Amino acid sequence: MGAAVVGLACCVALLALLVAGLTRRVVRAERLVDELATMARPDTSRPERDPLVGAEAPPVRGVDPAGVAAEAPAGGRLVLAFLTGGCSPCRAFWSALAGGRRPGMPAVVVTPSPTTESSRAVAALAGGEVPVVMSSEAWLAYRVRGAPWFAVVDGGRVVAEGRVERWEDLEALAGR
C-alpha cells in the first residue's frame, strides 16, 4: 500500500512538471503570435497616411531565411511584398509567388526580422522560389500599415503602394 502511494505521488509530480513545461511553451507561443499579429494589424495611430509615392525608395537590407545578408535589387522595376507568415490574407500571396506567379515584374518578399518572424516558417512559405529579405527596418522605412502591403519601385522611386488583399488588386497596383 505504501509503495502504491509513493508511486502515485511520483506520477503526480511528473505530471505537474509536464504541465508546467507545456504551460511555459504555450505562453511563449502566445507571445510570438501576439507579436506577429501586431505586425499584421493596420496601424491606426497615425490618422493621415504619409505616402512614399514619388519619393526615393528606401533600401531594403536584411537577411534571408538562412541568415545570409540579403537585399532587394536597386533600380529597375520591382514589387516589394510586405508579408508575414501568420496573416491569413498573406497566405494566398505566398502561395502564388512560391508557385512562380509574378505581378508583371520581379517581386521580393519582405518579412519582419528573424527576431520577430520564424526563419524556418518563412523558408517553407517561400519554397525556394521567392527572394526574401527579412528586415523590420524596411517595414518601418516603407511605413507599412499592415500585411499584406505592397510597394512598386521603378528607377529607385516608389511609384505605388498600399494594402492589397487580392491578386487582381496587386496587378492593378503594379500597373499590369
C-alpha positions as CSV (number, residue, x, y, z in Angstrom):
1,M,0.0,0.0,0.0
2,G,2.8,2.4,0.9
3,A,4.6,1.7,-2.4
4,A,1.5,2.4,-4.3
5,V,1.1,5.8,-2.6
6,V,4.7,6.7,-3.3
7,G,4.3,5.6,-6.9
8,L,1.2,7.6,-7.3
9,A,2.9,10.7,-5.7
10,C,5.8,10.3,-8.2
11,C,3.3,10.2,-11.1
12,V,1.5,13.3,-9.9
13,A,4.8,15.1,-9.5
14,L,5.9,14.1,-13.0
15,L,2.6,15.2,-14.5
16,A,2.9,18.5,-12.6
17,L,6.3,19.1,-14.2
18,L,5.0,18.2,-17.7
19,V,2.0,20.6,-17.3
20,A,4.4,23.4,-16.1
21,G,6.6,22.8,-19.1
22,L,3.7,22.8,-21.6
23,T,2.2,25.9,-20.0
24,R,5.5,27.7,-20.4
25,R,5.6,26.7,-24.1
26,V,2.0,27.8,-24.7
27,V,2.7,31.2,-23.1
28,R,5.8,31.7,-25.3
29,A,3.8,30.7,-28.4
30,E,1.0,33.1,-27.5
31,R,3.6,35.9,-27.1
32,L,5.0,35.2,-30.5
33,V,1.5,35.1,-32.1
34,D,0.7,38.4,-30.5
35,E,3.9,40.0,-31.9
36,L,3.1,38.7,-35.4
37,A,-0.5,39.8,-35.1
38,T,0.7,43.3,-34.1
39,M,2.9,43.4,-37.3
40,A,0.0,42.3,-39.5
41,R,-2.6,44.7,-37.9
42,P,-3.1,48.0,-39.6
43,D,-1.5,51.0,-37.8
44,T,-4.3,53.4,-36.8
45,S,-2.2,55.5,-34.6
46,R,-1.5,57.9,-37.5
47,P,-4.7,59.5,-38.8
48,E,-3.2,60.6,-42.1
49,R,-1.0,58.3,-44.2
50,D,2.3,59.8,-45.3
51,P,2.6,58.2,-48.7
52,L,6.0,57.4,-50.2
53,V,4.7,57.6,-53.7
54,G,7.1,59.8,-55.7
55,A,9.8,59.6,-53.0
56,E,13.2,57.8,-53.3
57,A,12.8,54.2,-52.5
58,P,14.4,53.3,-49.1
59,P,16.9,50.4,-49.4
60,V,15.7,47.0,-48.3
61,R,18.5,45.2,-46.5
62,G,18.4,42.4,-44.0
63,V,19.0,38.6,-44.1
64,D,17.4,35.7,-46.0
65,P,15.7,32.9,-44.1
66,A,19.1,31.1,-43.9
67,G,20.6,34.1,-42.1
68,V,22.7,35.3,-45.0
69,A,22.9,39.0,-45.8
70,A,20.3,39.9,-48.4
71,E,18.9,43.0,-50.1
72,A,16.4,43.9,-52.7
73,P,17.9,44.9,-56.1
74,A,18.2,48.7,-56.6
75,G,17.0,50.4,-59.7
76,G,14.7,48.7,-62.3
77,R,11.1,47.9,-61.7
78,L,10.2,45.7,-58.7
79,V,7.3,44.8,-56.4
80,L,8.1,44.6,-52.7
81,A,5.6,42.4,-51.0
82,F,5.5,43.0,-47.2
83,L,4.1,39.7,-45.9
84,T,4.2,37.7,-42.7
85,G,3.8,34.0,-42.1
86,G,0.8,34.5,-39.7
87,C,-1.6,36.8,-41.6
88,S,-4.4,35.0,-43.3
89,P,-4.6,37.3,-46.4
90,C,-0.8,36.8,-46.9
91,R,-1.2,33.1,-47.5
92,A,-2.6,33.5,-50.9
93,F,0.2,35.8,-52.0
94,W,2.9,33.4,-50.5
95,S,1.3,30.5,-52.4
96,A,1.0,32.4,-55.7
97,L,4.6,33.8,-55.5
98,A,6.0,30.4,-54.5
99,G,4.2,28.9,-57.4
100,G,6.0,31.2,-59.8
101,R,3.3,33.8,-60.4
102,R,4.6,37.3,-60.7
103,P,2.7,40.6,-60.9
104,G,4.2,41.6,-64.3
105,M,7.7,42.3,-62.8
106,P,10.1,40.7,-60.3
107,A,8.9,40.5,-56.7
108,V,10.8,40.3,-53.4
109,V,9.0,39.4,-50.2
110,V,10.0,41.5,-47.2
111,T,9.1,39.9,-43.8
112,P,9.9,41.2,-40.3
113,S,13.4,40.3,-39.0
114,P,14.1,36.8,-37.7
115,T,13.7,38.1,-34.1
116,T,10.0,38.5,-34.8
117,E,9.3,36.1,-37.7
118,S,10.3,32.5,-37.9
119,S,13.0,32.0,-40.5
120,R,12.0,28.3,-40.8
121,A,8.4,29.2,-41.5
122,V,9.3,31.9,-44.0
123,A,11.6,29.5,-45.8
124,A,8.8,26.9,-46.0
125,L,6.4,29.5,-47.4
126,A,8.8,30.9,-49.9
127,G,9.6,27.4,-51.1
128,G,13.0,28.4,-52.5
129,E,11.2,30.2,-55.4
130,V,10.8,33.6,-53.9
131,P,13.6,36.0,-52.9
132,V,13.0,37.0,-49.3
133,V,14.6,39.8,-47.2
134,M,13.8,39.6,-43.5
135,S,14.0,43.2,-42.3
136,S,11.9,45.0,-39.7
137,E,13.8,48.2,-40.6
138,A,12.4,48.0,-44.2
139,W,8.9,47.7,-42.7
140,L,9.5,51.0,-40.8
141,A,11.2,52.7,-43.8
142,Y,8.2,51.9,-46.0
143,R,5.7,52.8,-43.3
144,V,3.9,49.5,-43.6
145,R,0.4,49.8,-42.0
146,G,-0.4,46.1,-42.1
147,A,0.2,43.0,-44.1
148,P,-0.2,42.3,-46.9
149,W,1.3,45.6,-48.0
150,F,2.9,46.2,-51.4
151,A,5.2,48.9,-52.8
152,V,6.1,49.2,-56.5
153,V,9.6,50.6,-57.1
154,D,10.7,51.9,-60.5
155,G,14.0,53.5,-61.2
156,G,14.7,54.0,-57.5
157,R,11.4,55.7,-56.7
158,V,8.2,54.4,-55.1
159,V,5.5,54.7,-57.8
160,A,2.7,52.9,-56.0
161,E,2.0,51.5,-52.6
162,G,-0.8,50.2,-50.5
163,R,-2.6,47.3,-48.7
164,V,-3.8,44.7,-51.1
165,E,-5.8,41.5,-50.4
166,R,-6.5,40.1,-53.9
167,W,-4.0,39.2,-56.7
168,E,-6.1,41.2,-59.2
169,D,-5.7,44.3,-57.0
170,L,-1.9,43.7,-56.8
171,E,-1.7,43.5,-60.6
172,A,-3.7,46.8,-60.8
173,L,-1.3,48.4,-58.3
174,A,1.6,47.2,-60.3
175,G,0.1,48.7,-63.4
176,R,-0.2,45.5,-65.3
